[in-house]
Amino acid sequence: MKKTQCNTWIFLVFGALGLALVGFGGVMFIEIHHTKGYLTVVFALIITSIYIEYLERKAGISKKMIWIRGGVSILILIILTFFFFV
C-alpha cells in the first residue's frame, strides 16, 4: 500500500471516530440534561456528516471508502451508546 493511500485511510478512520464521538457527546448531553433540543443535535450531526462527505468527494476519495467511513461511524456510535446507556 502506498504511503499516501495509507494516510488517506488513517484520516478517514479518524474522521469516522471523530464524527461518532461528536454524536455520542450529543447523546450524552441529551441523556443528562433531558432537554427538548435533541432535534438540534440530530440535525447538526446529519449536516456535519453531509459536509464531510462533500469534502471527501471533492478530495477525490472513492465512494466505496466514503461508505465504509459512514458505516464505521454509525457502528462506533451504536456500540458506544449501547455500552454506556444499556
Secondary structure as the mmCIF struct_conf table of DSSP 4:
data_model
#
loop_
_struct_conf.conf_type_id
_struct_conf.id
_struct_conf.beg_label_comp_id
_struct_conf.beg_label_asym_id
_struct_conf.beg_label_seq_id
_struct_conf.end_label_comp_id
_struct_conf.end_label_asym_id
_struct_conf.end_label_seq_id
HELX_RH_AL_P HELX_RH_AL_P1 LYS A 3 HIS A 33
BEND BEND1 LYS A 36 LYS A 36
TURN_TY1_P TURN_TY1_P1 GLY A 37 GLY A 37
HELX_RH_AL_P HELX_RH_AL_P2 TYR A 38 LYS A 58
TURN_TY1_P TURN_TY1_P2 ALA A 59 GLY A 60
HELX_RH_AL_P HELX_RH_AL_P3 LYS A 63 PHE A 85
#
